[in-house]
Amino acid sequence: MSKIVATLIAGLFATSAFAAQSTATAPAATTTHAAKVDAKADKDMAKADAKEAKADAKANAKVEKKEAEAKSDVAVAHADAAKTKAKAHKKASKAKAEASADKAAEHADQKADAAAH
């Protein structure tokens, strides 16, 4: 009977040792798989970050282009306004000169009329 008990105990130890080995190697395989999954996730995140950076750069370029166009449009508008102001000033000066000439002519006419009477 003691041989049977010894065999059963030896078998128990053997199976527990074997089970310990298989569980130790299984997490290693799982860890490897997890590492692969993590690496893939990191790679996907890097790709997403690169796409986001590219989209941001593209959007910033569009904004800068629009700002440059707007500044150009403002410069053109300022030039047009300056041209219009100069034209208006010229017309006003001409009108003032004509008004002065008319006033001087009228004043001269009044003096001539006054002298004639």
Secondary structure, 3 states (H helix, E strand, C coil): CHHHHHHHHHHHHHHHHHHHHHHHHHHHHHHHHHHHHHHHHHHHHHHHHHHHHHHHHHHHHHHHHHHHHHHHHHHHHHHHHHHHHHHHHHHHHHHHHHHHHHHHHHHHHHHHHHHHC
